[in-house]
Amino acid sequence: MGYSNTIGKLGKNNAALLGLLTLLSSCTQTPTRTGPASAVPAGPAPDSLFAQQTLAYPAFEESADFLVLCDFESPRQLQHFDASANQPAPSHVTTPTATGQGAMAVDPTGRETQLVFQPNISRWEGYNLFLTAIHSGSDGAICRVEFQPLDGPARTRSYLLQRGWNKLQIDLVELFGPGGPGRMSKVVYAFSSLADQPLHVDDIMLLDHRRYVLGAQEGHEGAMYAVKQGKYFRIGAHGRFELVFLNGRIDQWYDLSTDPQQQRNLAGRRGLGPFIHDAPADAEQDVVSARNLVSAKKRLNAVRLETQVFFGTEPTTTRSPDQAWRYAVTDDGRIDLECDLDGEAAVLAFETAADAGFEAVEGKVRTTAGNAEAVVEYVLLRRMGEQRGADLLASLRPWKAAHLPVDAATRLEDGRLIVEFRSEPAGGRTRVTGMLRVWPENLDHLGNAEPHVRSFVNRVPLVPGGPETTNDGANWSPAWEGQKDKPSAEPELE
């Protein structure tokens, strides 16, 4: 027997989840919530449906909550599906199945067909991962999954199916942003390039795969939090700002002081960055793997994130990363960053949404370290007037290379306001260090921004022989304690 429309709670150690899950009826119409896993002395039997699903979908391991919309253990679940016109209705079968004793079969009469799923639970708030399994009788069929929320535009993911069971894992945050889709109206499975073979669908589920490294979902103003959410890391301070990191870059930026519901992403359409411009041809390849180390210092209200990025097809266990990015984020809106790059990659850039009301102002700070004199350039993107809100302050320097000038410039291009920092190639591997400010929102003028730039300059060794670390709370000290994540993989069929 199944437990469709069952809401459950999982912990990191989820073996003790309620054994009662296997006793819930598959025709349940009212969601049944279980208690925390730790409250139950015994877990599900090894051959139970839940145990099979836990083994079949590894994402369960890091999920705190789940919702099974359909497990197809009962033929009555087919009432939630409509087939294409002139196509036979789906049927219930007992083989093949991804898990359990039932699945849904579709026997199309042509090269294309679609199924419309109308979930009887439309409120998807709090869930950010959609799982489903599709069995194809041959290679080469295409499945397009379209989500149609009650409010807002539809979002789509497409997959090339292989023979056998294809387990689709779709990140709803990637499609709809941090708030997710909200209320869902329909999910459309559209199939094309079909062979003369039936299709089977099993296990439609939602997961909450957020894991808090620091803080909690709610907190006092300025309290830091860090959340691992699939391949994303959300780091912020309540009531101030939130940054969403993906593969070593800042993908999204929200001003929580004026936009607490996170309706407006201030980053450019590709993200905030940093991006490598004028780089070797292989510097902007698709990421095939990213290893992350996230750690937090609660006493200092700070979070550190390190990401090693790999391109190409060679095994990542036998080579060094192609890029390495390190960030330290503090509650006052300061982001210290380091990146190790090829010496030919001479330009780093940040990109914001051009229509967010930013105005660029450039400034310079002169400093002396040892026998070297340096001019540190910086850019303040300020928001004033009707769109007044969080500003962006940015400055970069080559690590221990004050003799290499870094020129700052801004330009508008394709709906983005781009800030570029350009230096002469140093040759070999180059370490670049930088500082961003995404809060407070009242920098506005160079006179307010300059003290933050000077503080950054004083923390960074500009000449050989300078100190590797300082007593600052967000340096790269080995005193940080963290947990290394498993190497991430791309979604199975994307």
C-alpha positions in Angstrom: 0.0 0.0 0.0 1.2 3.5 -0.7 1.1 6.8 1.0 0.3 9.3 -1.6 -0.4 12.9 -0.5 1.6 12.2 2.6 3.8 14.9 4.1 6.8 13.6 6.0 9.8 14.9 7.9 13.3 13.5 7.3 16.5 14.2 9.1 20.0 13.7 7.9 19.7 10.3 9.6 16.4 9.3 8.2 16.4 5.6 9.0 14.2 6.1 12.0 11.3 7.6 10.0 7.8 6.3 10.9 7.2 2.7 9.9 3.6 3.7 9.8 4.2 5.3 6.4 3.7 2.0 4.8 0.3 1.7 6.4 -1.2 4.8 5.0 -3.7 4.4 2.2 -2.8 5.4 -1.3 -6.2 7.1 -1.8 -5.6 9.6 1.1 -7.1 12.9 0.2 -6.0 14.8 3.3 -2.3 15.1 3.8 -1.0 13.2 6.8 2.0 14.7 8.6 4.5 12.5 10.5 6.6 13.6 13.4 10.4 14.1 13.5 12.3 11.0 12.7 14.1 11.0 16.1 10.8 10.5 17.9 10.2 7.1 16.4 12.2 4.1 17.8 12.0 2.0 14.6 12.2 2.8 10.9 10.4 1.4 7.9 11.0 -2.2 6.8 13.8 -2.6 4.3 11.3 -3.6 1.6 8.8 -0.9 2.3 7.8 1.6 -0.3 9.5 4.5 1.5 12.7 2.5 1.9 12.7 1.8 -1.8 12.2 5.5 -2.7 14.9 6.5 -0.3 17.4 4.3 -2.1 16.1 5.2 -5.6 16.3 9.0 -5.1 19.6 10.0 -3.3 18.2 13.6 -2.8 16.2 12.2 0.1 19.5 12.0 2.1 19.7 15.8 2.6 15.9 16.5 2.7 14.1 17.8 5.7 10.5 17.4 4.4 8.9 15.6 1.5 5.5 15.3 -0.1 4.4 12.3 -2.2 1.9 13.5 -4.8 1.5 10.2 -6.6 3.1 6.8 -6.1 0.7 4.9 -8.4 0.1 2.1 -5.9 -3.6 2.6 -6.6 -5.4 2.9 -10.0 -7.5 5.7 -8.5 -4.5 8.0 -8.7 -5.0 8.1 -12.5 -7.9 10.4 -12.1 -5.4 13.3 -11.7 -4.2 12.8 -15.3 -5.6 13.8 -18.7 -4.2 12.5 -22.0 -3.9 14.2 -25.3 -6.9 14.3 -27.6 -7.2 11.2 -29.8 -4.8 9.3 -27.4 -5.8 6.4 -25.2 -6.2 7.1 -21.5 -3.3 6.1 -19.2 -3.6 2.8 -17.5 -2.4 1.3 -14.2 0.3 -1.5 -14.4 2.3 -3.5 -11.9 5.4 -3.8 -14.1 7.7 -2.1 -14.8 7.9 0.1 -11.7 10.6 2.4 -10.3 9.5 1.6 -6.7 6.6 -0.1 -5.1 4.0 -2.2 -6.9 2.4 0.2 -9.3 3.1 2.6 -12.1 1.2 4.5 -14.9 1.4 3.3 -18.5 0.9 5.5 -21.6 0.7 3.8 -25.0 0.8 6.7 -27.6 -0.5 6.1 -31.1 2.0 8.5 -32.7 5.3 10.2 -32.3 4.0 12.8 -29.8 1.7 12.8 -26.8 1.3 14.6 -23.6 -0.1 14.1 -20.1 -1.6 16.8 -17.9 -1.2 16.3 -14.2 -3.5 18.3 -11.9 -2.2 17.8 -8.4 -4.9 17.8 -5.7 -2.4 19.6 -3.4 -1.6 22.9 -5.1 0.3 24.7 -2.3 3.9 23.9 -3.0 5.4 26.5 -0.6 8.4 25.2 1.2 9.3 22.6 -1.4 12.1 23.2 -3.8 12.8 19.9 -5.6 10.5 18.0 -8.0 11.2 14.3 -8.5 9.7 11.9 -11.0 10.6 8.7 -12.8 9.9 8.0 -16.5 10.5 4.6 -18.2 11.2 4.7 -21.9 11.3 1.6 -24.1 14.1 3.0 -26.3 16.8 5.7 -26.5 16.1 9.2 -28.0 12.6 10.2 -26.8 12.3 13.7 -25.5 10.3 14.7 -22.4 9.4 18.3 -21.7 8.1 19.0 -18.2 6.2 22.3 -18.0 5.1 23.7 -14.6 2.1 26.0 -14.7 1.6 27.9 -11.4 -1.7 29.6 -10.6 0.2 32.9 -10.4 3.1 33.8 -12.7 4.5 32.4 -16.0 5.1 28.7 -16.8 8.6 27.3 -16.6 10.0 24.3 -18.5 12.7 21.7 -18.4 13.5 19.3 -21.3 15.2 15.9 -21.1 16.6 13.4 -23.6 15.4 10.0 -22.3 17.4 6.8 -22.3 16.1 3.2 -22.4 14.9 2.2 -19.0 14.1 4.3 -16.0 15.0 8.0 -16.1 14.9 9.7 -12.7 14.3 13.4 -13.2 15.3 15.8 -10.5 14.2 19.4 -11.2 15.3 22.3 -9.0 12.3 24.6 -8.5 14.4 27.4 -7.1 16.4 27.4 -10.3 13.1 27.8 -12.2 11.1 30.1 -10.0 13.6 31.8 -7.7 14.0 31.5 -3.9 10.3 31.7 -3.2 9.5 28.7 -5.4 6.4 28.3 -7.6 3.9 29.0 -4.8 0.5 27.4 -5.8 0.7 25.0 -8.7 -2.1 24.5 -11.2 -0.8 21.9 -13.6 2.3 19.9 -14.6 2.4 18.9 -18.3 4.5 16.0 -19.5 5.0 16.5 -23.2 6.7 13.7 -25.1 8.1 13.8 -28.7 10.4 11.7 -30.9 8.6 8.6 -29.6 9.2 5.1 -30.9 6.4 2.5 -31.0 6.9 1.7 -27.3 4.8 2.5 -24.2 5.9 5.0 -21.6 5.6 4.5 -17.9 5.6 7.2 -15.1 6.2 6.5 -11.4 6.8 8.5 -8.2 5.8 12.2 -8.4 7.3 13.8 -5.3 8.3 17.2 -3.8 11.3 17.6 -1.4 12.6 20.4 0.8 16.3 19.9 0.5 17.4 22.9 2.4 20.1 22.4 5.0 21.0 25.3 7.4 24.7 25.5 8.1 24.2 28.7 10.2 21.1 30.4 11.6 17.4 29.6 10.8 14.6 30.6 8.5 13.7 33.4 10.9 15.9 35.6 13.0 16.5 39.1 14.3 17.7 41.9 12.1 21.3 41.3 11.1 21.5 37.6 12.2 23.4 35.6 9.6 22.2 32.5 7.9 23.7 30.0 5.4 21.5 27.4 3.6 22.6 24.7 1.3 19.8 24.1 -1.2 20.8 21.6 -3.8 23.6 23.0 -5.8 22.9 26.5 -4.5 24.1 28.2 -1.3 22.0 31.0 0.1 24.0 33.3 2.5 22.6 36.4 4.0 21.7 38.5 7.0 18.0 38.8 8.0 16.5 42.1 7.1 19.6 43.2 5.2 20.7 41.1 2.2 20.8 37.7 0.6 23.3 36.3 -1.9 22.7 33.1 -3.8 25.9 31.3 -4.9 26.2 28.8 -7.7 29.4 27.2 -9.0 31.6 29.7 -7.3 29.8 32.8 -8.5 27.1 35.1 -7.0 24.1 34.1 -9.0 21.4 36.3 -7.3 21.4 39.3 -5.0 18.4 40.6 -2.9 18.0 43.7 -0.9 16.0 42.4 2.1 15.6 45.9 3.7 13.4 47.2 0.8 12.4 43.8 -0.8 11.8 41.3 2.1 9.8 39.0 -0.2 12.7 38.8 -2.7 10.7 39.9 -5.7 13.6 41.7 -7.4 16.9 40.2 -8.2 19.4 43.0 -8.5 22.0 40.9 -10.3 22.3 40.9 -14.1 20.5 38.2 -16.1 23.7 36.0 -15.9 24.2 36.7 -12.2 26.3 39.2 -10.3 29.6 37.5 -10.9 32.5 37.7 -10.9 32.8 36.8 -14.5 36.0 36.4 -16.5 36.3 38.6 -19.6 39.0 38.5 -22.3 39.9 35.0 -21.0 41.2 31.9 -22.8 38.6 30.1 -24.8 38.2 27.4 -22.1 37.7 29.7 -19.2 34.0 30.0 -19.7 33.1 26.3 -20.3 30.1 24.7 -18.7 30.8 23.6 -15.2 30.9 19.8 -15.0 31.6 19.5 -11.2 32.0 21.9 -8.3 33.3 21.0 -4.8 32.2 23.2 -2.0 33.4 23.8 1.5 31.0 26.0 3.6 31.8 27.0 7.2 30.5 29.5 9.7 31.6 31.4 12.8 28.5 32.1 14.8 30.5 34.2 17.3 31.6 36.5 14.4 28.3 36.3 12.5 30.2 35.3 9.4 30.1 32.6 6.7 32.9 31.4 4.5 32.4 29.5 1.2 35.1 27.9 -1.0 34.3 26.4 -4.4 36.6 24.4 -6.7 35.3 24.4 -10.3 36.1 21.8 -12.9 35.5 21.9 -16.7 36.0 19.2 -19.3 35.6 15.5 -19.3 38.7 14.3 -17.4 38.0 12.8 -13.9 38.1 15.5 -11.3 39.7 13.2 -8.7 43.0 13.2 -10.6 43.5 16.9 -11.4 43.6 20.3 -9.9 40.5 22.6 -10.3 40.3 24.9 -13.2 39.1 27.7 -11.0 39.1 28.2 -7.2 36.8 30.8 -5.6 36.8 31.8 -1.9 34.3 34.1 -0.2 33.9 35.4 3.4 30.5 37.1 4.1 29.8 39.1 7.2 26.6 40.5 8.7 27.6 44.1 7.8 27.3 43.3 4.1 31.0 42.9 3.3 32.2 40.1 1.0 35.9 39.4 0.9 36.8 37.3 -2.1 39.8 35.5 -3.6 40.1 33.7 -6.9 43.0 31.7 -8.5 43.0 32.3 -12.2 45.2 31.7 -15.2 47.6 34.6 -15.8 46.0 35.4 -19.2 42.6 36.1 -17.5 43.1 39.8 -17.0 39.5 41.1 -16.6 37.0 40.3 -13.8 33.5 41.8 -14.1 30.4 42.2 -12.0 27.0 42.7 -13.6 23.8 44.3 -12.2 20.3 44.8 -13.7 20.4 48.0 -15.6 16.8 48.9 -14.8 17.3 48.6 -11.0 18.2 52.3 -10.7 22.0 52.0 -10.4 24.2 54.9 -11.1 28.0 54.3 -11.4 30.6 56.5 -9.7 34.3 55.7 -9.8 36.9 56.5 -7.2 40.6 56.0 -6.3 42.5 55.4 -3.0 46.3 55.9 -2.8 48.2 53.7 -0.4 51.7 52.7 0.5 52.8 49.2 1.6 56.5 48.6 2.1 58.4 50.4 -0.6 55.5 50.2 -3.1 52.9 52.8 -3.8 49.6 51.7 -5.3 46.5 53.4 -6.5 43.4 51.2 -5.8 40.4 52.0 -8.0 36.9 51.2 -7.0 33.3 51.6 -8.3 30.2 52.5 -6.3 26.9 51.6 -7.9 24.4 53.7 -6.0 20.6 53.7 -6.0 18.9 57.0 -5.2 15.6 58.6 -5.8 12.5 56.5 -6.4 14.5 53.2 -6.6 16.6 54.0 -3.6 18.0 50.9 -1.9 21.1 48.7 -1.5 24.2 50.0 -3.2 27.1 47.9 -4.6 30.7 48.8 -3.8 33.5 46.8 -5.5 37.3 46.9 -5.6 39.9 44.3 -6.8 43.6 43.8 -6.4 46.1 41.2 -7.6 47.4 39.4 -4.5 50.9 40.8 -3.5 51.2 42.6 -6.8 50.8 46.3 -6.1 53.0 47.1 -9.1 50.2 45.8 -11.4 47.7 48.6 -12.0 44.0 47.6 -12.0 41.7 49.9 -14.0 38.0 50.1 -13.2 35.4 50.9 -15.8 31.7 50.6 -16.3 29.4 50.2 -19.3 25.9 49.4 -20.3 25.2 46.3 -22.4 22.1 44.2 -23.1 20.2 45.3 -20.1 23.2 45.0 -17.7 25.3 47.6 -16.0 28.8 46.0 -16.1 31.7 46.9 -13.8 35.1 45.7 -15.1 38.4 45.5 -13.4 41.3 45.2 -15.9 44.9 44.5 -15.1 48.0 43.4 -17.1 48.4 39.6 -17.3 50.9 38.5 -14.7 51.7 35.2 -16.3 51.1 31.8 -14.7 48.5 31.4 -12.0 47.3 34.7 -10.6 45.5 35.2 -7.3 43.1 38.1 -7.2 41.6 39.5 -4.0 38.6 41.7 -3.8 36.0 43.4 -1.7 32.3 43.9 -2.3 29.7 45.8 -0.2 26.0 45.0 -0.7 24.9 46.7 2.5 24.3 49.3 4.1 22.0 51.0 1.6 23.2 54.5 2.4 26.7 54.6 0.9 25.5 57.0 -1.9 28.7 59.0 -2.1 32.4 58.4 -2.5 33.1 60.0 0.8 31.0 57.2 2.5 32.5 54.5 0.3 36.2 55.3 0.7 36.7 54.2 4.3 35.4 50.7 3.4 38.0 50.6 0.5 40.8 51.7 2.8 39.8 49.0 5.3 40.0 46.4 2.4 43.4 47.7 1.3 44.8 47.5 4.8 43.7 43.8 5.1 45.3 42.7 1.8 49.1 42.2 1.4 50.0 44.4 -1.6 53.7 43.5 -1.7 55.7 40.2 -1.5 56.4 39.3 2.1 53.2 40.8 3.4 51.2 38.9 6.0 49.1 36.0 4.7 46.3 36.5 7.2 45.3 39.2 9.7 43.3 39.2 12.9 40.2 40.1 10.9 37.1 38.0 11.5 36.7 37.0 7.9 40.2 36.0 6.8 41.2 32.6 5.5 42.3 31.3 8.9 42.5 27.5 9.3 40.5 28.0 12.5 37.3 27.9 10.4 35.4 24.7 10.8 33.4 23.3 8.0 32.0 20.3 6.1 33.1 19.4 2.6 30.3 18.5 0.3 30.4 15.6 -2.1 31.4 16.7 -5.7 28.2 17.9 -7.3 26.9 16.4 -10.5 24.8 17.8 -13.2 21.1 16.8 -13.2 20.9 13.3 -14.5 19.3 14.1 -17.8 19.9 17.8 -18.3 
